């Protein structure tokens, strides 16, 4: 039986805080899962967002900035592991070498779509510019399904005759997909299981939120979703024991304060605009 770490969508863009990535990196080194899966949309690639073309918020966006901030953020996530291995190497102890997968999301696929829509961009930009493999990730294309110990990972799972993601409740997804899966893409937290007549059990997990900022398009009523990472313990034949690790827990563990206190102190501008932070303070704050 093996231990997996599942990291939901990070959607890193210029100006994004990356402290949570450092916390996740520290936690990974501490717990040493055998497998790490980042489910895609690590990079937001806002400069290629077709929905924002012509809007005021599109001003100033640049492809190079998107690539550079994704590289810098990946450095933050992987630095604790690299530092740990440097210490292990110096002391001639065993280094930590987990199996690492990244399943690209629709945000990373914006690069492919931009090239498909404008042939002049071929050679000027490339999906390979993100260079995830530089940090040791096995880099999987958008919607490729990666099976590890019976759990199937993909950014999302789609209907057979459509590129639209299978939607609805976790029970509907379990019925439609038919095997154990973990997916991102949706800013929700859904978890469920389905016992089978043969004595086995399939598991479903959907979570697409691991970031400190609000998504502006969601508005003030919808930015209170769970944000965090997951450890899948005792993974075998698609079954496992699930542990959720909230972003607030990570902040308390490595900063000694709640996430809303940390953001209020270090990023007052982001805190002031964040409905999610206000929700955290209201429900977890000590008055």
Backbone as CSV, one residue per row, in Angstrom:
resi,resn,N_x,N_y,N_z,CA_x,CA_y,CA_z,C_x,C_y,C_z
1,UNK,0.845,-1.198,0.000,0.000,0.000,0.000,0.882,1.250,0.000
2,UNK,0.424,2.256,-0.732,1.230,3.463,-0.887,0.456,4.691,-0.415
3,UNK,1.189,5.779,-0.266,0.616,7.041,0.179,0.726,8.060,-0.949
4,UNK,-0.410,8.684,-1.320,-0.443,9.691,-2.367,-0.716,11.070,-1.763
5,UNK,-0.142,12.093,-2.365,-0.507,13.476,-2.054,-1.151,14.081,-3.295
6,UNK,-2.330,14.650,-3.114,-3.098,15.253,-4.201,-3.136,16.766,-3.995
7,UNK,-2.621,17.511,-4.982,-2.588,18.977,-4.926,-3.552,19.522,-5.971
8,UNK,-4.626,20.194,-5.547,-5.587,20.758,-6.502,-5.029,21.952,-7.285
9,UNK,-5.892,22.545,-8.114,-5.536,23.691,-8.961,-4.938,24.817,-8.113
10,UNK,-3.825,25.372,-8.584,-3.166,26.495,-7.895,-3.386,27.820,-8.618
11,UNK,-3.549,27.778,-9.941,-3.870,28.944,-10.773,-2.978,30.148,-10.461
12,UNK,-1.672,29.913,-10.542,-0.690,30.950,-10.253,-0.672,31.981,-11.374
13,UNK,-0.790,33.230,-10.998,-0.729,34.349,-11.944,0.162,35.438,-11.355
14,UNK,0.632,36.388,-12.170,1.446,37.478,-11.623,0.740,38.174,-10.464
15,UNK,1.447,38.337,-9.360,0.877,38.951,-8.175,0.301,37.979,-7.180
16,UNK,0.215,36.686,-7.545,-0.343,35.692,-6.636,0.601,35.426,-5.462
17,UNK,0.099,35.405,-4.226,0.930,34.930,-3.112,1.244,33.452,-3.295
18,UNK,2.434,33.049,-2.921,2.833,31.645,-3.079,3.257,31.014,-1.756
19,UNK,2.954,31.673,-0.661,3.343,31.147,0.655,2.759,29.760,0.890
20,UNK,1.520,29.537,0.432,0.870,28.239,0.648,1.606,27.110,-0.047
21,UNK,2.294,27.431,-1.153,3.074,26.407,-1.844,4.273,25.991,-1.004
22,UNK,4.887,26.948,-0.325,5.994,26.620,0.580,5.497,25.741,1.722
23,UNK,4.304,26.077,2.258,3.743,25.256,3.350,3.468,23.835,2.866
24,UNK,2.908,23.721,1.667,2.633,22.390,1.116,3.927,21.617,0.913
25,UNK,4.968,22.301,0.427,6.256,21.649,0.231,6.843,21.136,1.533
26,UNK,6.720,21.934,2.588,7.215,21.512,3.896,6.427,20.301,4.403
27,UNK,5.123,20.339,4.204,4.279,19.237,4.675,4.604,17.952,3.922
28,UNK,4.842,18.067,2.629,5.193,16.904,1.823,6.494,16.275,2.311
29,UNK,7.491,17.107,2.592,8.764,16.589,3.089,8.577,15.918,4.449
30,UNK,7.714,16.504,5.263,7.463,15.945,6.595,6.779,14.586,6.513
31,UNK,5.777,14.457,5.625,4.982,13.229,5.544,5.518,12.225,4.519
32,UNK,6.297,12.696,3.570,6.939,11.849,2.567,5.990,10.863,1.868
33,UNK,4.999,11.360,1.167,4.163,10.457,0.370,4.981,9.795,-0.735
34,UNK,4.555,8.610,-1.132,5.244,7.895,-2.207,4.976,8.542,-3.560
35,UNK,3.795,9.147,-3.699,3.346,9.713,-4.975,2.808,11.121,-4.712
36,UNK,3.161,12.063,-5.583,2.590,13.410,-5.536,1.939,13.671,-6.890
37,UNK,0.685,14.116,-6.869,-0.014,14.464,-8.107,-0.523,15.896,-7.991
38,UNK,-0.072,16.760,-8.893,-0.668,18.091,-9.033,-1.621,17.986,-10.213
39,UNK,-2.879,18.327,-9.988,-3.945,17.947,-10.917,-4.120,18.911,-12.086
40,UNK,-3.225,19.866,-12.238,-3.295,20.774,-13.379,-3.803,22.151,-13.013
41,UNK,-3.756,23.069,-13.994,-4.017,24.481,-13.736,-3.100,24.991,-12.636
42,UNK,-1.873,24.490,-12.626,-0.875,25.077,-11.730,-0.634,26.514,-12.171
43,UNK,-0.464,26.709,-13.470,-0.325,28.048,-14.045,-1.688,28.525,-14.524
44,UNK,-2.008,29.773,-14.264,-3.294,30.328,-14.689,-3.280,30.729,-16.168
45,UNK,-2.157,31.247,-16.653,-2.014,31.710,-18.044,-3.086,32.739,-18.403
46,UNK,-3.207,33.768,-17.548,-4.263,34.766,-17.732,-4.092,35.585,-19.006
47,UNK,-2.876,35.676,-19.524,-2.653,36.450,-20.750,-3.315,35.805,-21.961
48,UNK,-3.690,34.531,-21.843,-4.310,33.814,-22.956,-5.780,33.509,-22.696
49,UNK,-6.371,34.185,-21.715,-7.777,33.946,-21.369,-8.687,34.640,-22.382
50,UNK,-9.342,33.851,-23.217,-10.199,34.420,-24.266,-11.422,35.127,-23.690
51,UNK,-11.831,34.730,-22.482,-13.016,35.354,-21.876,-12.777,36.817,-21.524
52,UNK,-11.502,37.180,-21.307,-11.194,38.534,-20.857,-10.716,39.461,-21.973
53,UNK,-10.601,38.950,-23.201,-10.155,39.804,-24.302,-11.060,41.037,-24.405
54,UNK,-10.436,42.214,-24.483,-11.192,43.448,-24.644,-11.681,44.064,-23.355
55,UNK,-11.555,43.335,-22.222,-11.999,43.860,-20.940,-10.879,44.643,-20.262
56,UNK,-11.242,45.519,-19.345,-10.258,46.384,-18.704,-9.226,45.571,-17.917
57,UNK,-9.646,44.437,-17.326,-8.718,43.639,-16.536,-7.663,42.937,-17.381
58,UNK,-7.859,42.944,-18.701,-6.876,42.289,-19.569,-5.624,43.143,-19.779
59,UNK,-5.732,44.436,-19.508,-4.628,45.361,-19.741,-3.393,44.949,-18.936
60,UNK,-2.252,44.912,-19.601,-0.987,44.640,-18.936,-0.598,43.180,-18.842
61,UNK,-1.458,42.298,-19.259,-1.121,40.883,-19.190,-0.111,40.523,-20.276
62,UNK,0.859,39.679,-19.910,1.890,39.281,-20.854,2.205,37.794,-20.675
63,UNK,2.384,37.120,-21.798,2.678,35.687,-21.794,3.947,35.388,-21.005
64,UNK,4.988,36.182,-21.212,6.264,35.936,-20.545,6.130,36.032,-19.035
65,UNK,5.305,36.976,-18.568,5.064,37.108,-17.132,4.404,35.855,-16.575
66,UNK,3.438,35.315,-17.325,2.752,34.100,-16.890,3.715,32.935,-16.736
67,UNK,4.599,32.788,-17.712,5.578,31.698,-17.678,6.553,31.886,-16.528
68,UNK,7.058,33.093,-16.376,8.063,33.360,-15.334,7.496,33.146,-13.940
69,UNK,6.242,33.578,-13.705,5.674,33.418,-12.365,5.368,31.949,-12.084
70,UNK,5.015,31.180,-13.106,4.800,29.746,-12.910,6.104,29.058,-12.516
71,UNK,7.205,29.437,-13.163,8.513,28.878,-12.806,8.883,29.240,-11.372
72,UNK,8.692,30.505,-11.013,9.042,30.953,-9.668,8.201,30.225,-8.617
73,UNK,6.913,30.015,-8.919,6.027,29.326,-7.979,6.416,27.855,-7.830
74,UNK,6.814,27.225,-8.921,7.241,25.834,-8.835,8.515,25.713,-8.011
75,UNK,9.387,26.714,-8.118,10.573,26.749,-7.250,10.170,26.755,-5.780
76,UNK,9.152,27.561,-5.443,8.689,27.664,-4.056,8.151,26.323,-3.567
77,UNK,7.330,25.672,-4.377,6.741,24.386,-3.990,7.805,23.318,-3.786
78,UNK,8.802,23.282,-4.650,9.783,22.196,-4.642,11.009,22.481,-3.780
79,UNK,11.182,23.729,-3.344,12.378,24.079,-2.575,12.532,23.271,-1.296
80,UNK,11.490,23.060,-0.485,11.687,22.250,0.720,12.227,20.854,0.425
81,UNK,11.763,20.240,-0.647,12.250,18.921,-1.026,13.705,18.984,-1.480
82,UNK,14.038,20.018,-2.256,15.411,20.164,-2.733,16.363,20.431,-1.573
83,UNK,15.931,21.287,-0.637,16.770,21.580,0.529,16.964,20.330,1.385
84,UNK,15.886,19.570,1.547,15.974,18.335,2.330,16.971,17.370,1.700
85,UNK,16.904,17.220,0.396,17.797,16.287,-0.284,19.251,16.755,-0.263
86,UNK,19.456,18.060,-0.265,20.823,18.582,-0.132,21.394,18.205,1.236
87,UNK,20.573,18.330,2.271,21.034,17.963,3.621,21.289,16.458,3.713
88,UNK,20.394,15.684,3.103,20.562,14.227,3.125,21.824,13.807,2.378
89,UNK,22.059,14.455,1.253,23.246,14.139,0.456,24.521,14.478,1.216
90,UNK,24.509,15.638,1.872,25.700,16.069,2.612,26.009,15.130,3.768
91,UNK,24.959,14.587,4.384,25.158,13.689,5.524,25.176,12.218,5.110
92,UNK,25.153,11.993,3.777,25.204,10.642,3.222,24.034,9.774,3.704
93,UNK,22.859,10.389,3.749,21.643,9.664,4.066,20.757,9.577,2.825
94,UNK,19.766,8.728,2.902,18.893,8.482,1.757,18.079,9.728,1.411
95,UNK,18.028,10.052,0.129,17.262,11.205,-0.327,15.811,10.803,-0.580
96,UNK,14.945,11.808,-0.594,13.513,11.597,-0.813,13.204,11.788,-2.294
97,UNK,12.801,10.718,-2.957,12.533,10.744,-4.395,11.133,10.199,-4.678
98,UNK,10.088,10.988,-4.465,8.735,10.497,-4.728,8.446,10.422,-6.230
99,UNK,7.455,9.665,-6.560,6.934,9.635,-7.932,6.040,10.863,-8.101
100,UNK,6.365,11.735,-9.066,5.688,13.024,-9.196,5.014,13.151,-10.559
101,UNK,3.715,13.457,-10.540,2.940,13.605,-11.776,2.215,14.948,-11.774
102,UNK,2.157,15.570,-12.923,1.307,16.739,-13.105,0.425,16.484,-14.323
103,UNK,-0.883,16.599,-14.140,-1.838,16.370,-15.232,-2.348,17.734,-15.676
104,UNK,-1.854,18.216,-16.782,-2.140,19.595,-17.202,-3.641,19.860,-17.293
105,UNK,-3.999,21.119,-17.010,-5.388,21.516,-17.043,-5.729,22.385,-18.236
106,UNK,-6.965,22.845,-18.266,-7.408,23.673,-19.386,-6.711,25.024,-19.414
107,UNK,-6.211,25.503,-18.274,-5.485,26.774,-18.278,-4.134,26.617,-18.982
108,UNK,-3.427,25.542,-18.705,-2.180,25.297,-19.437,-2.468,25.034,-20.916
109,UNK,-3.621,24.436,-21.185,-3.976,24.142,-22.576,-4.265,25.410,-23.372
110,UNK,-4.416,26.534,-22.693,-4.588,27.803,-23.398,-3.423,28.074,-24.351
111,UNK,-2.243,27.592,-24.003,-1.086,27.767,-24.899,-1.327,27.016,-26.203
112,UNK,-1.737,25.766,-26.117,-2.021,24.976,-27.314,-3.105,25.634,-28.153
113,UNK,-4.160,26.103,-27.486,-5.293,26.685,-28.204,-4.889,27.986,-28.908
114,UNK,-4.036,28.785,-28.273,-3.588,30.029,-28.893,-2.812,29.750,-30.172
115,UNK,-1.970,28.715,-30.146,-1.192,28.358,-31.336,-2.106,27.808,-32.429
116,UNK,-3.083,26.992,-32.032,-4.027,26.443,-33.011,-4.822,27.549,-33.700
117,UNK,-5.118,28.612,-32.945,-5.934,29.698,-33.491,-5.137,30.742,-34.250
118,UNK,-3.809,30.722,-34.107,-2.963,31.709,-34.787,-1.628,31.059,-35.097
119,UNK,-1.480,30.567,-36.305,-0.287,29.805,-36.703,0.994,30.615,-36.569
120,UNK,0.891,31.948,-36.571,2.087,32.779,-36.450,2.779,32.597,-35.106
121,UNK,2.043,32.106,-34.125,2.608,31.938,-32.783,3.464,30.684,-32.655
122,UNK,3.344,29.779,-33.626,4.146,28.559,-33.574,5.622,28.918,-33.664
123,UNK,6.378,28.424,-32.704,7.794,28.761,-32.626,8.066,29.925,-31.695
124,UNK,7.051,30.747,-31.439,7.202,31.868,-30.510,6.748,31.497,-29.104
125,UNK,5.807,30.588,-29.018,5.379,30.057,-27.729,5.133,28.568,-27.878
126,UNK,5.207,27.870,-26.760,5.071,26.417,-26.800,4.572,25.922,-25.448
127,UNK,3.786,24.833,-25.445,3.400,24.225,-24.161,4.614,23.815,-23.328
128,UNK,5.747,23.570,-24.012,6.955,23.163,-23.303,7.605,24.313,-22.545
129,UNK,7.138,25.557,-22.762,7.722,26.694,-22.056,7.548,26.580,-20.545
130,UNK,6.524,25.862,-20.097,6.301,25.708,-18.656,7.346,24.805,-18.002
131,UNK,7.909,23.878,-18.759,9.060,23.072,-18.321,8.851,22.401,-16.965
132,UNK,7.684,21.842,-16.753,7.418,21.198,-15.475,8.395,20.055,-15.188
133,UNK,8.864,19.396,-16.235,9.766,18.256,-16.034,11.101,18.675,-15.410
134,UNK,11.428,19.948,-15.496,12.675,20.448,-14.899,12.713,20.173,-13.401
135,UNK,11.556,20.191,-12.759,11.476,19.983,-11.317,11.217,18.521,-10.961
136,UNK,11.238,17.650,-11.952,11.076,16.226,-11.683,9.687,15.678,-11.891
137,UNK,8.773,16.520,-12.402,7.415,16.053,-12.647,7.340,15.227,-13.929
138,UNK,6.585,14.166,-13.907,6.179,13.493,-15.136,5.006,14.301,-15.670
139,UNK,5.184,14.900,-16.821,4.263,15.913,-17.354,3.277,15.252,-18.311
140,UNK,1.989,15.258,-17.929,0.956,14.615,-18.729,0.109,15.656,-19.443
141,UNK,-0.285,15.358,-20.647,-1.068,16.292,-21.452,-2.480,16.453,-20.886
142,UNK,-3.132,17.530,-21.293,-4.484,17.852,-20.856,-5.441,16.697,-21.161
143,UNK,-6.166,16.252,-20.154,-7.171,15.191,-20.184,-6.586,13.786,-20.318
144,UNK,-5.266,13.656,-20.304,-4.683,12.323,-20.187,-5.050,11.760,-18.820
145,UNK,-5.392,10.480,-18.769,-5.764,9.825,-17.519,-4.566,9.013,-17.021
146,UNK,-4.178,9.258,-15.789,-3.016,8.596,-15.191,-3.506,7.685,-14.070
147,UNK,-3.291,6.396,-14.219,-3.726,5.427,-13.209,-2.554,5.062,-12.314
148,UNK,-2.733,5.252,-10.998,-1.691,4.928,-10.027,-2.337,4.159,-8.891
149,UNK,-1.959,2.893,-8.739,-2.507,2.033,-7.673,-4.029,1.971,-7.701
150,UNK,-4.593,2.001,-8.899,-6.033,1.878,-9.050,-6.801,3.183,-8.954
151,UNK,-6.120,4.289,-8.641,-6.754,5.617,-8.625,-6.408,6.317,-9.932
152,UNK,-7.418,6.847,-10.603,-7.234,7.488,-11.895,-7.260,9.006,-11.723
153,UNK,-6.193,9.652,-12.165,-6.052,11.095,-12.027,-6.172,11.772,-13.389
154,UNK,-6.950,12.818,-13.465,-7.014,13.678,-14.643,-7.584,15.020,-14.199
155,UNK,-7.269,16.077,-14.955,-7.776,17.397,-14.564,-9.290,17.364,-14.433
156,UNK,-9.950,16.745,-15.379,-11.357,16.389,-15.221,-11.669,15.223,-16.134
157,UNK,-12.828,14.626,-15.923,-13.276,13.500,-16.737,-14.475,13.971,-17.552
158,UNK,-14.450,13.689,-18.841,-15.431,14.269,-19.752,-16.431,13.225,-20.238
159,UNK,-17.532,13.741,-20.756,-18.513,12.872,-21.403,-17.892,12.265,-22.663
160,UNK,-18.223,11.033,-23.015,-17.576,10.358,-24.143,-17.671,11.113,-25.470
161,UNK,-18.785,11.770,-25.743,-18.979,12.432,-27.033,-18.880,13.952,-26.926
162,UNK,-18.231,14.427,-25.876,-18.116,15.866,-25.663,-16.854,16.144,-24.871
163,UNK,-16.318,17.357,-24.988,-15.185,17.752,-24.155,-15.633,18.388,-22.847
164,UNK,-16.931,18.451,-22.608,-17.453,19.024,-21.374,-17.212,18.073,-20.210
165,UNK,-16.828,18.611,-19.044,-16.612,17.744,-17.886,-17.917,17.147,-17.381
166,UNK,-17.833,15.933,-16.881,-18.993,15.310,-16.242,-19.338,16.135,-15.009
167,UNK,-20.567,16.571,-14.914,-20.969,17.501,-13.873,-21.885,16.830,-12.859
168,UNK,-22.440,17.638,-11.965,-23.404,17.130,-10.998,-22.762,16.645,-9.719
169,UNK,-23.490,15.826,-8.998,-23.057,15.345,-7.691,-21.920,14.337,-7.823
170,UNK,-21.273,14.059,-6.700,-20.204,13.066,-6.716,-20.777,11.678,-7.030
171,UNK,-22.028,11.426,-6.615,-22.663,10.144,-6.932,-22.844,9.996,-8.443
172,UNK,-23.229,11.089,-9.100,-23.377,11.045,-10.558,-22.039,10.792,-11.222
173,UNK,-20.994,11.412,-10.723,-19.668,11.226,-11.313,-19.164,9.801,-11.099
174,UNK,-19.389,9.259,-9.924,-18.994,7.871,-9.671,-19.714,6.921,-10.624
175,UNK,-21.005,7.153,-10.830,-21.778,6.299,-11.729,-21.327,6.431,-13.172
176,UNK,-21.055,7.674,-13.608,-20.675,7.916,-15.004,-19.242,7.463,-15.287
177,UNK,-18.336,7.699,-14.349,-16.916,7.395,-14.579,-16.641,5.908,-14.349
178,UNK,-17.147,5.375,-13.260,-17.111,3.930,-13.076,-15.852,3.353,-12.454
179,UNK,-14.896,4.195,-12.079,-13.693,3.716,-11.394,-13.225,4.796,-10.432
180,UNK,-12.287,4.460,-9.561,-11.783,5.427,-8.591,-11.049,6.556,-9.307
181,UNK,-11.350,7.788,-8.902,-10.756,8.934,-9.603,-10.525,10.095,-8.651
182,UNK,-9.582,10.954,-9.048,-9.358,12.246,-8.420,-9.277,13.277,-9.544
183,UNK,-9.989,14.388,-9.382,-10.039,15.428,-10.414,-9.991,16.801,-9.762
184,UNK,-9.649,17.795,-10.564,-9.659,19.185,-10.129,-10.705,19.954,-10.921
185,UNK,-10.290,21.107,-11.439,-11.069,21.916,-12.374,-12.195,22.696,-11.716
186,UNK,-13.037,22.051,-10.966,-14.168,22.722,-10.334,-13.767,23.247,-8.951
187,UNK,-14.181,24.485,-8.647,-13.885,25.065,-7.339,-14.932,24.570,-6.327
188,UNK,-14.898,23.274,-6.117,-15.787,22.605,-5.162,-14.954,21.592,-4.399
189,UNK,-15.574,20.995,-3.391,-14.984,19.851,-2.711,-16.054,18.779,-2.639
190,UNK,-15.878,17.742,-3.441,-16.809,16.621,-3.455,-16.033,15.342,-3.167
191,UNK,-16.575,14.516,-2.298,-15.939,13.248,-1.993,-17.025,12.204,-1.775
192,UNK,-16.782,10.997,-2.263,-17.770,9.943,-2.100,-17.181,8.588,-2.420
193,UNK,-17.944,7.559,-2.147,-17.507,6.201,-2.477,-18.724,5.380,-2.865
194,UNK,-18.447,4.297,-3.577,-19.522,3.423,-4.058,-19.086,1.971,-3.885
195,UNK,-19.712,1.238,-2.943,-19.404,-0.191,-2.799,-19.908,-0.964,-4.020
196,UNK,-19.115,-1.933,-4.443,-19.477,-2.753,-5.594,-19.888,-4.157,-5.137
197,UNK,-20.686,-4.844,-5.948,-21.151,-6.183,-5.556,-20.042,-7.202,-5.368
198,UNK,-18.869,-6.942,-5.959,-17.763,-7.900,-5.826,-16.931,-7.684,-4.565
199,UNK,-17.390,-6.774,-3.686,-16.676,-6.528,-2.441,-15.682,-5.392,-2.511
200,UNK,-15.429,-4.883,-3.702,-14.536,-3.748,-3.852,-15.287,-2.438,-3.624
201,UNK,-14.558,-1.352,-3.618,-15.149,-0.034,-3.452,-14.417,0.954,-4.340
202,UNK,-15.152,1.805,-5.059,-14.522,2.869,-5.837,-14.719,4.186,-5.105
203,UNK,-13.741,5.064,-5.284,-13.721,6.339,-4.570,-13.690,7.482,-5.568
204,UNK,-14.314,8.602,-5.209,-14.287,9.800,-6.040,-13.921,11.009,-5.218
205,UNK,-13.035,11.842,-5.758,-12.620,13.083,-5.101,-12.480,14.167,-6.154
206,UNK,-13.149,15.289,-5.942,-13.048,16.451,-6.825,-12.737,17.671,-5.970
207,UNK,-11.644,18.339,-6.265,-11.316,19.593,-5.594,-10.416,20.401,-6.516
208,UNK,-10.785,21.649,-6.771,-10.018,22.485,-7.700,-9.556,23.787,-7.097
209,UNK,-9.263,23.804,-5.787,-8.919,25.069,-5.130,-7.763,24.894,-4.158
210,UNK,-6.611,25.444,-4.515,-5.495,25.555,-3.578,-4.776,26.861,-3.866
211,UNK,-5.352,27.954,-3.374,-4.777,29.284,-3.581,-5.293,30.221,-2.497
212,UNK,-4.651,31.376,-2.366,-4.963,32.323,-1.300,-5.843,33.477,-1.753
213,UNK,-6.050,33.607,-3.042,-6.838,34.712,-3.571,-8.267,34.272,-3.873
214,UNK,-9.141,35.232,-4.031,-10.494,34.972,-4.501,-10.512,34.914,-6.026
215,UNK,-11.495,34.211,-6.563,-11.764,34.249,-7.993,-12.825,35.324,-8.219
216,UNK,-12.435,36.415,-8.869,-13.323,37.570,-9.008,-14.641,37.216,-9.688
217,UNK,-14.580,36.294,-10.668,-15.783,35.971,-11.435,-16.846,35.285,-10.580
218,UNK,-16.459,34.739,-9.412,-17.407,33.991,-8.596,-18.267,34.896,-7.716
219,UNK,-17.808,36.124,-7.492,-18.617,37.043,-6.708,-18.550,36.773,-5.214
220,UNK,-19.160,37.647,-4.406,-19.032,37.578,-2.946,-19.735,36.398,-2.288
221,UNK,-20.618,35.700,-3.001,-21.355,34.610,-2.374,-20.746,33.225,-2.615
222,UNK,-19.701,33.163,-3.408,-19.226,31.840,-3.843,-17.742,31.606,-3.608
223,UNK,-17.089,32.464,-2.836,-15.665,32.275,-2.589,-15.400,31.707,-1.195
224,UNK,-16.184,30.715,-0.798,-15.989,30.109,0.522,-15.753,28.606,0.432
225,UNK,-15.224,28.160,-0.708,-15.003,26.729,-0.905,-13.805,26.244,-0.093
226,UNK,-13.714,24.934,0.116,-12.551,24.339,0.781,-11.312,24.559,-0.079
227,UNK,-10.233,24.942,0.572,-8.954,25.094,-0.119,-7.901,24.338,0.669
228,UNK,-7.206,23.444,0.000,-6.197,22.665,0.687,-5.661,21.551,-0.186
229,UNK,-4.923,20.646,0.430,-4.369,19.480,-0.248,-4.892,18.235,0.460
230,UNK,-4.572,17.071,-0.077,-5.084,15.814,0.469,-3.974,14.772,0.524
231,UNK,-4.039,13.920,1.536,-3.201,12.725,1.599,-4.118,11.509,1.488
232,UNK,-3.815,10.653,0.537,-4.534,9.394,0.368,-3.659,8.304,0.988
233,UNK,-4.073,7.818,2.147,-3.325,6.781,2.856,-3.764,5.392,2.399
234,UNK,-2.866,4.446,2.494,-3.160,3.024,2.258,-3.822,2.803,0.906
235,UNK,-3.259,3.416,-0.119,-3.853,3.296,-1.457,-3.567,1.910,-2.024
236,UNK,-4.634,1.215,-2.369,-4.487,-0.088,-3.005,-5.754,-0.420,-3.775
237,UNK,-5.595,-0.818,-5.014,-6.711,-1.208,-5.880,-7.811,-0.141,-5.917
238,UNK,-7.423,1.127,-5.875,-8.381,2.215,-6.006,-9.049,2.646,-4.720
239,UNK,-8.784,1.957,-3.631,-9.366,2.345,-2.350,-8.283,2.991,-1.488
240,UNK,-8.696,3.776,-0.501,-7.736,4.488,0.344,-8.460,5.093,1.535
241,UNK,-7.686,5.584,2.479,-8.200,6.377,3.588,-7.816,7.829,3.321
242,UNK,-8.789,8.720,3.341,-8.578,10.102,2.923,-8.350,11.032,4.112
243,UNK,-7.351,11.902,3.981,-7.111,12.949,4.970,-7.042,14.286,4.246
244,UNK,-7.843,15.252,4.676,-7.800,16.591,4.098,-6.922,17.490,4.965
245,UNK,-6.154,18.339,4.314,-5.270,19.274,4.998,-5.596,20.663,4.482
246,UNK,-6.306,21.432,5.267,-6.757,22.742,4.802,-5.590,23.718,4.721
247,UNK,-5.767,24.733,3.910,-4.760,25.776,3.770,-4.597,26.525,5.091
248,UNK,-5.680,26.602,5.861,-5.609,27.245,7.178,-4.761,26.416,8.133
249,UNK,-4.924,25.090,8.087,-4.095,24.221,8.933,-2.620,24.380,8.579
250,UNK,-2.313,24.409,7.283,-0.926,24.562,6.860,-0.340,25.871,7.353
251,UNK,-1.136,26.938,7.291,-0.666,28.244,7.751,-0.397,28.223,9.256
252,UNK,-1.321,27.642,10.011,-1.132,27.555,11.458,0.106,26.734,11.796
253,UNK,0.331,25.681,11.024,1.470,24.797,11.314,2.811,25.461,11.036
254,UNK,2.877,26.224,9.935,4.185,26.754,9.519,4.352,28.257,9.731
255,UNK,3.261,28.959,10.038,3.366,30.388,10.330,2.932,30.719,11.754
256,UNK,2.301,29.766,12.440,1.891,29.984,13.811,0.677,30.875,13.971
257,UNK,-0.098,31.030,12.905,-1.304,31.858,12.954,-2.273,31.389,11.892
258,UNK,-3.529,31.802,12.025,-4.536,31.433,11.039,-4.233,32.098,9.703
259,UNK,-4.825,31.569,8.642,-4.540,32.104,7.317,-5.068,33.527,7.163
260,UNK,-6.212,33.844,7.794,-6.726,35.201,7.658,-5.850,36.190,8.422
261,UNK,-5.303,35.757,9.573,-4.378,36.624,10.307,-3.105,36.855,9.501
262,UNK,-2.607,35.793,8.889,-1.388,35.890,8.084,-1.588,36.826,6.899
263,UNK,-2.694,36.666,6.187,-2.946,37.500,5.017,-3.190,38.956,5.404
264,UNK,-3.861,39.170,6.499,-4.125,40.533,6.978,-2.826,41.245,7.316
265,UNK,-1.875,40.463,7.821,-0.583,41.023,8.215,0.355,41.222,7.026
266,UNK,0.437,40.212,6.134,1.429,40.258,5.057,0.880,40.848,3.765
267,UNK,-0.402,40.611,3.486,-1.010,41.086,2.233,-2.318,41.830,2.545
268,UNK,-2.217,42.982,3.200,-3.458,43.676,3.597,-4.345,44.058,2.424
269,UNK,-3.747,44.346,1.282,-4.546,44.699,0.113,-5.380,43.538,-0.384
270,UNK,-4.785,42.360,-0.453,-5.516,41.169,-0.884,-6.556,40.799,0.160
271,UNK,-6.166,40.880,1.439,-7.116,40.557,2.508,-8.355,41.449,2.426
272,UNK,-8.147,42.744,2.207,-9.264,43.692,2.202,-10.265,43.390,1.099
273,UNK,-9.799,42.784,0.007,-10.674,42.494,-1.130,-11.224,41.074,-1.112
274,UNK,-10.823,40.285,-0.114,-11.115,38.852,-0.159,-12.349,38.477,0.654
275,UNK,-13.371,38.000,-0.024,-14.553,37.486,0.664,-14.222,36.194,1.407
276,UNK,-13.317,35.385,0.841,-12.936,34.133,1.493,-12.239,34.410,2.820
277,UNK,-11.358,35.445,2.857,-10.682,35.778,4.103,-11.674,36.261,5.154
278,UNK,-12.634,37.069,4.732,-13.645,37.554,5.671,-14.475,36.385,6.207
279,UNK,-14.753,35.415,5.356,-15.480,34.211,5.773,-14.670,33.432,6.808
280,UNK,-13.357,33.300,6.556,-12.484,32.600,7.492,-12.443,33.317,8.845
281,UNK,-12.324,34.638,8.815,-12.247,35.400,10.054,-13.559,35.299,10.829
282,UNK,-14.668,35.403,10.113,-15.980,35.345,10.756,-16.206,34.005,11.441
283,UNK,-15.789,32.921,10.807,-16.081,31.584,11.323,-15.008,31.030,12.242
284,UNK,-13.771,31.551,12.123,-12.672,30.983,12.901,-11.984,32.006,13.789
285,UNK,-12.320,33.263,13.641,-11.653,34.299,14.414,-12.071,34.299,15.880
286,UNK,-11.166,34.755,16.712,-11.439,34.884,18.135,-11.642,36.356,18.432
287,UNK,-12.822,36.728,18.853,-13.130,38.133,19.123,-12.887,38.470,20.581
